[in-house]
Amino acid sequence: MSYLEEIQVKNLDHLGIVAGLIDEIGIVKIINNKLGIDVREKISAGTVVKSILINGLGFVSRPLYLFSQFFQDKAIEKLLGERIKPDYLNDDKIGRVMDELYKYGLNDIFIEVVLEVIKKFEIDLKYSHLDSTSFHLDGEYKREEDKEKQEEEKIIKERPIFIKKGYSRDHRPDLKQCVLDLITSQDGDIPLFVRVGDGNESDKAVFGKVLVEFKKQIKFDSIMVCDSALYGQENLQLIQHLKWITRVPMTIKKAKELVQNIEVEEVKDEDKEKRSDLNLESYTWKEEIVTYGRIKQTWLIVLSEKRQKSDLEKLEKQLSQEEKKSQKFLKEIQSEEFEHPQAARYKLKAINKKLRLLEIKEVELIETYSKKKEKIYKMISLIIKKDEEISRKTKEAGKFILATNLVEENKLEASEILITYKNQQSTERGFRFLKDPLFFTDSFFVEKPERIETMLFLMSLCLLIYNLGQRELRNCLKRVKKGINNQVGKVTLRPTLRWIFQCFQGIHYVILNGVKQIVNLTEERRFILSLLPASCQRYYL
């Protein structure tokens, strides 16, 4: 055997960090405890799940049937264990494990992982955020809907989801989809609860039930934060024993009246510096005690200067566009010949339905004769502004209302309510991550709804691992008061974990004459590893 044949070089890159985070959480052990270990199998279900998560966070865009190819050039025995080979991870094995996960109960497994993370990493659960998104799908996914009762079912469904068309957040109404409900912690954006729903599911119909189910599963005194889809009399009754902050929809009569008539308070000089420190210098507000849906609550009427400017610019643009449109309509209706007066007025009514800020008003209906000596009617009209509507929109510009049932002894500061609601981006960041085209599944090509749910469960585990790793890194940097260079060479205490992954490209696992070693581990990479859990360090040091 020649000297060169005794050298093996495999890529490790950032995958040791991913594997270490999986080990630190204990995901393999949890999965194996749930599904059991078959001694006849070459690889356990927990290890298969670990391999899928490593693949998912490898940031390569490959469909599931190329899964084993992902590990061909990777240090698979280092990452997954001695004697594990890439061909053990074939699509049949992966499919069987996915089916076992679904059969056992995806929600039960996810909750156990989450509880372990909360306990081990001391996640602060004072605030939790709920939102939903849709994932478009390719394929038929035909099911016998009429054989299923949909009205009185539990929020955690015993049946598979229905893949169908619905309101698309991806702006693809032509495609079928499913919906993902996600609850994250404000501390580190850690996913705490995930649920996959039917493609035509309404947020208003399920958000209250989702929060109640979450509270049963995660027995912590968390204040739930949600958008206006939660705010309705039925949902408020459903969650009356929970603590919540949400946005009030402007369709509610009381909300419209307050936004129109109430004046937000001027900021006192002694408060300006405090608001600046909280990054709230462009906000003013006023509090009102309101009872709605038989629930006493605090409404915070907020005015955002930036949003007000934007809303007024949009209003001006809308007015300009309507002026051009209405001139065209005016010319059209004044040149048209009508057989009856009611035909002219019907046409005018149809035109005005297309306008919001302007109105074409009838001045006179003239009776005359056509060239064929037939009696006709012609309308003389003019364009007027809807001053009341324009005034209403001007007063509403930049304003919104936040509501909470935390009143009296549990009362929150207005600034805390606003800051907490602004952190609703926690779930949005999670959705952006899951929909990233570099992630291991953007549009799904899995043939069964059960597999779709399982894939979203696995993707959510990837999100949990990623956000946990990022949280731990940032907290450690804050403690040691030392930053690292970001993509543009500036020192930061808040790097993204994706940037750290990029920094670890080019690390190899080398076996030379039977001696195993890691190469290209620079001082900077060693420093980063020192900030991560010990399980991550073991893959490199």
KAURFEN-V308432 format. One record per residue. N is the residue number from 1. SS is DSSP state (H for helix, E for strand, L for the rest). PSI is psi in whole degrees, -180 to 180 (NA if undefined). Layout:
<<N/SS/PSI> <N/SS/PSI>>
This chain:
<<1/L/131> <2/L/168> <3/L/-42> <4/H/-32> <5/H/-14> <6/H/3> <7/E/129> <8/E/129> <9/E/121> <10/E/148> <11/E/134> <12/L/-45> <13/L/-132> <14/L/-1> <15/H/-23> <16/H/-34> <17/H/-46> <18/H/-49> <19/H/-39> <20/H/-40> <21/H/-40> <22/H/-43> <23/H/-42> <24/H/-38> <25/H/-36> <26/L/30> <27/H/-43> <28/H/-45> <29/H/-43> <30/H/-46> <31/H/-46> <32/H/-36> <33/H/-36> <34/H/-48> <35/H/-14> <36/L/165> <37/L/125> <38/L/114> <39/L/-17> <40/L/-17> <41/L/144> <42/L/-20> <43/L/135> <44/L/162> <45/H/-40> <46/H/-39> <47/H/-35> <48/H/-45> <49/H/-42> <50/H/-43> <51/H/-38> <52/H/-41> <53/H/-39> <54/H/-43> <55/H/-45> <56/H/-35> <57/L/13> <58/L/-11> <59/L/49> <60/L/141> <61/L/94> <62/L/135> <63/L/165> <64/H/-32> <65/H/-10> <66/H/15> <67/H/-50> <68/H/-28> <69/H/-27> <70/H/-36> <71/L/1> <72/L/-38> <73/L/12> <74/E/160> <75/L/71> <76/H/-38> <77/H/-31> <78/H/-40> <79/H/-38> <80/H/-16> <81/L/155> <82/L/142> <83/L/9> <84/L/129> <85/L/151> <86/H/-35> <87/H/-9> <88/H/-24> <89/L/56> <90/L/167> <91/H/-28> <92/H/-46> <93/H/-45> <94/H/-43> <95/H/-41> <96/H/-42> <97/H/-41> <98/H/-42> <99/H/-37> <100/H/-40> <101/H/-47> <102/H/-44> <103/H/-39> <104/H/-42> <105/L/103> <106/H/-40> <107/H/-43> <108/H/-42> <109/H/-45> <110/H/-42> <111/H/-41> <112/H/-40> <113/H/-45> <114/H/-45> <115/H/-37> <116/H/-42> <117/H/-45> <118/H/-46> <119/H/-48> <120/H/-38> <121/H/8> <122/L/55> <123/L/129> <124/L/121> <125/L/26> <126/L/-40> <127/E/139> <128/E/145> <129/E/134> <130/E/136> <131/E/175> <132/E/160> <133/E/173> <134/E/150> <135/E/121> <136/E/151> <137/E/151> <138/L/136> <139/L/174> <140/L/-53> <141/L/50> <142/L/137> <143/L/158> <144/L/87> <145/H/-34> <146/H/-13> <147/H/-4> <148/L/138> <149/L/120> <150/L/-17> <151/L/-44> <152/L/42> <153/L/161> <154/L/159> <155/L/-33> <156/L/104> <157/L/143> <158/L/-17> <159/L/161> <160/L/162> <161/L/160> <162/L/122> <163/L/112> <164/E/172> <165/L/148> <166/L/-167> <167/L/118> <168/L/118> <169/L/-16> <170/L/3> <171/L/41> <172/L/68> <173/L/-13> <174/L/-15> <175/L/151> <176/E/162> <177/E/172> <178/E/168> <179/E/141> <180/E/121> <181/E/133> <182/E/131> <183/E/128> <184/E/157> <185/E/149> <186/L/-29> <187/L/95> <188/L/4> <189/L/35> <190/L/125> <191/E/126> <192/E/-25> <193/E/132> <194/E/146> <195/E/133> <196/E/132> <197/E/173> <198/L/156> <199/L/-27> <200/L/19> <201/L/144> <202/L/132> <203/H/-42> <204/H/-34> <205/H/-24> <206/H/-20> <207/H/-42> <208/H/-44> <209/H/-38> <210/H/-45> <211/H/-40> <212/H/-44> <213/H/-41> <214/H/-42> <215/H/-34> <216/H/-40> <217/H/-44> <218/L/98> <219/L/68> <220/L/152> <221/L/69> <222/L/144> <223/E/120> <224/E/134> <225/E/132> <226/E/163> <227/L/-171> <228/H/-12> <229/H/-26> <230/H/-26> <231/L/99> <232/L/156> <233/H/-41> <234/H/-46> <235/H/-40> <236/H/-36> <237/H/-39> <238/H/-36> <239/L/23> <240/L/-22> <241/L/1> <242/L/163> <243/E/135> <244/E/156> <245/E/131> <246/E/173> <247/E/143> <248/L/125> <249/L/144> <250/L/3> <251/L/-15> <252/L/131> <253/H/-46> <254/H/-38> <255/H/-43> <256/H/-45> <257/H/-45> <258/H/-45> <259/H/-34> <260/H/-38> <261/H/-25> <262/L/143> <263/L/125> <264/L/154> <265/L/142> <266/L/145> <267/L/126> <268/L/152> <269/H/-39> <270/H/-18> <271/H/-16> <272/H/-45> <273/H/-41> <274/H/-44> <275/H/-35> <276/H/-42> <277/H/-31> <278/L/4> <279/L/37> <280/L/22> <281/L/-21> <282/L/11> <283/E/140> <284/E/161> <285/E/170> <286/E/140> <287/E/144> <288/E/140> <289/E/124> <290/E/145> <291/E/121> <292/E/135> <293/L/29> <294/L/19> <295/E/122> <296/E/134> <297/E/163> <298/E/128> <299/E/128> <300/E/108> <301/E/115> <302/E/139> <303/E/121> <304/E/121> <305/H/-43> <306/H/-43> <307/H/-36> <308/H/-44> <309/H/-45> <310/H/-44> <311/H/-40> <312/H/-37> <313/H/-41> <314/H/-39> <315/H/-43> <316/H/-41> <317/H/-43> <318/H/-40> <319/H/-43> <320/H/-43> <321/H/-40> <322/H/-32> <323/H/-42> <324/H/-43> <325/H/-43> <326/H/-32> <327/H/-40> <328/H/-44> <329/H/-40> <330/H/-46> <331/H/-40> <332/H/-48> <333/H/-30> <334/H/-21> <335/H/-11> <336/L/146> <337/L/127> <338/E/143> <339/L/-31> <340/L/152> <341/H/-39> <342/H/-28> <343/H/-40> <344/H/-43> <345/H/-33> <346/H/-42> <347/H/-42> <348/H/-42> <349/H/-42> <350/H/-38> <351/H/-44> <352/H/-23> <353/L/-22> <354/L/-5> <355/L/147> <356/L/-39> <357/L/-15> <358/E/166> <359/E/138> <360/E/120> <361/E/138> <362/E/127> <363/E/-46> <364/E/144> <365/E/113> <366/E/131> <367/E/126> <368/E/-167> <369/E/145> <370/L/178> <371/L/-25> <372/L/12> <373/L/25> <374/L/144> <375/E/129> <376/E/171> <377/E/137> <378/E/141> <379/E/130> <380/E/127> <381/E/170> <382/E/161> <383/E/130> <384/E/153> <385/E/143> <386/L/84> <387/H/-38> <388/H/-43> <389/H/-42> <390/H/-41> <391/H/-41> <392/H/-47> <393/H/-34> <394/H/-43> <395/H/-34> <396/H/-19> <397/L/126> <398/L/-1> <399/E/145> <400/E/164> <401/E/130> <402/E/142> <403/E/147> <404/E/147> <405/L/9> <406/L/95> <407/L/169> <408/H/-117> <409/H/-23> <410/H/8> <411/L/138> <412/L/152> <413/L/146> <414/H/-40> <415/H/-37> <416/H/-39> <417/H/-47> <418/H/-46> <419/H/-42> <420/H/-42> <421/H/-37> <422/H/-28> <423/L/7> <424/L/-15> <425/H/-12> <426/H/-48> <427/H/-35> <428/H/-40> <429/H/-38> <430/H/-42> <431/H/-39> <432/H/-40> <433/H/-48> <434/H/-27> <435/L/4> <436/L/130> <437/L/-16> <438/L/-11> <439/L/163> <440/L/-3> <441/L/113> <442/L/-68> <443/L/138> <444/E/147> <445/L/41> <446/L/134> <447/L/-20> <448/L/146> <449/H/-35> <450/H/-39> <451/H/-34> <452/H/-49> <453/H/-41> <454/H/-39> <455/H/-41> <456/H/-33> <457/H/-46> <458/H/-39> <459/H/-39> <460/H/-35> <461/H/-39> <462/H/-43> <463/H/-43> <464/H/-48> <465/H/-46> <466/H/-51> <467/H/-34> <468/H/-46> <469/H/-42> <470/H/-41> <471/H/-47> <472/H/-42> <473/H/-47> <474/H/-39> <475/H/-39> <476/H/-42> <477/H/-39> <478/H/-39> <479/H/-43> <480/H/-9> <481/L/44> <482/L/127> <483/L/178> <484/E/159> <485/E/136> <486/L/-166> <487/L/-28> <488/L/14> <489/L/10> <490/L/142> <491/E/133> <492/E/149> <493/L/-2> <494/L/60> <495/L/154> <496/L/151> <497/H/-28> <498/H/-39> <499/H/-40> <500/H/-42> <501/H/-42> <502/H/-37> <503/H/-23> <504/L/8> <505/L/138> <506/L/7> <507/L/129> <508/E/152> <509/E/114> <510/E/132> <511/E/112> <512/E/112> <513/L/40> <514/L/-7> <515/E/125> <516/E/136> <517/E/158> <518/E/131> <519/E/157> <520/L/28> <521/L/92> <522/L/172> <523/H/-39> <524/H/-43> <525/H/-37> <526/H/-39> <527/H/-45> <528/H/-44> <529/H/-34> <530/H/-19> <531/L/-11> <532/L/163> <533/L/155> <534/H/-32> <535/H/-31> <536/H/-40> <537/H/-32> <538/L/-23> <539/L/-12> <540/L/-35> <541/L/NA>>
